[in-house]
Amino acid sequence: MIIEHDEFPSEFKWAAVTTAGFETWATPAEVNAATNAANAPFIETSKAYKAALIAAPQVTFASSPAKPQSPDSFAGLLLINITTSGTYGIAASSGVWLDLIKDQSALKSAGQGQVPNCTGIHKIVLFDLQPGDYVLQIASSKSSDVTVQVAPQP
């Protein structure tokens, strides 16, 4: 579900997201999401990935997703290394649930980015990040794959 601008809580900031930073969206690399954080592969920022997901009951989440999981949904974990502090957008091609985990706790999002028209991006969730490693937790997918990308935002 995409939240319309007037429905989103006012304390969240909105960022104008253009195709800058999302140049590889149309040609994603393939990656297999993991069933647990210890086996999750690292993905690069500013590069799109088509992630193969796993049946949700087989996934051990790094932190319980806020959205209850359907047993017939798909999920998976990926790792991200952030080298520069700033606001990052996590884009997804469908209405999956996205959590970013640091030290086994889900981070609060900084808002939702505006989705560029005709890109195939369904939503962009914003996070204010410091350097370090994070677990990208994908949940509640109706499909066994999803395209994702993490990119710094202006």
Salt bridges, closest charged atoms under 4 A:
ASP128 OD1 - LYS13 NZ 3.30
